[in-house]
């Protein structure tokens, strides 16, 4: 199967889960192929999470989700370093 056929197959499989959102599916695939980052914004219920989950499922990839809230800090996602003293206690 050629690369183009694989891409079309992925789009068709995603379209079975995400009905009527061909542009969203196409943009997700473009972002994947460009090795870039995508920010999906929209009102609740527009299948943003479902679209990404469908892509991950159809590619046998992992999927995880972060719920953003007003008080979320970057360290909540990336973690932070904890320094320990020589005695093994956190400083």
C-alpha positions in Angstrom: 0.0 0.0 0.0 1.4 3.4 -1.0 1.7 6.3 1.4 -1.1 8.1 -0.3 -3.3 5.0 -0.1 -2.5 4.7 3.6 -3.5 8.3 4.2 -6.7 8.0 2.4 -7.5 4.8 4.3 -6.9 6.5 7.6 -9.2 9.4 6.6 -11.9 7.0 5.5 -11.7 5.0 8.8 -11.8 8.2 10.8 -14.8 9.4 8.8 -16.8 6.4 10.0 -16.5 7.8 13.6 -16.5 11.5 12.8 -19.5 12.2 10.5 -19.6 15.4 8.5 -16.2 16.7 9.7 -14.0 16.0 6.6 -12.1 19.3 7.0 -11.3 18.5 10.7 -10.1 15.0 9.7 -8.0 16.4 6.8 -6.4 19.0 9.1 -5.5 16.4 11.7 -3.8 14.3 9.1 -1.9 17.3 7.7 -0.7 18.1 11.2 0.4 14.5 11.7 2.3 14.4 8.4 3.9 17.8 9.1 5.1 16.5 12.4 3.5 19.6 14.0 1.3 20.6 16.9 -2.4 21.3 16.6 -4.7 23.3 18.9 -8.3 22.2 18.5 -10.7 24.9 19.7 -14.4 24.8 19.6 -17.6 24.6 21.6 -18.4 21.6 23.7 -19.8 18.7 21.8 -18.1 19.2 18.5 -16.2 15.9 18.6 -12.7 17.4 19.2 -11.7 14.6 21.6 -13.5 12.0 19.6 -11.6 13.0 16.4 -8.2 12.7 18.0 -9.1 9.5 19.8 -10.3 8.0 16.4 -7.0 9.0 14.8 -5.0 7.4 17.6 -7.2 4.2 17.5 -6.9 3.9 13.8 -3.1 4.2 14.0 -2.7 1.9 17.0 -1.2 4.8 18.9 -1.6 5.9 22.5 -4.2 8.6 23.5 -4.4 10.7 26.6 -6.2 13.9 27.3 -5.5 16.9 29.6 -8.5 18.9 30.8 -7.5 22.5 30.9 -8.8 24.7 33.7 -8.2 28.3 34.5 -5.8 27.4 37.4 -3.7 24.8 35.4 0.0 25.5 35.4 2.6 24.3 33.0 4.2 22.3 35.8 1.0 20.4 36.3 1.6 18.9 32.9 5.4 18.7 32.7 6.1 18.0 36.3 8.7 19.7 38.4 12.0 18.8 40.0 12.3 18.1 43.7 15.7 18.6 45.2 16.8 16.2 48.0 19.4 16.9 50.6 22.3 14.5 51.2 20.3 12.9 53.9 17.6 12.0 51.4 15.0 14.5 52.6 13.3 17.0 50.3 14.6 20.5 50.8 
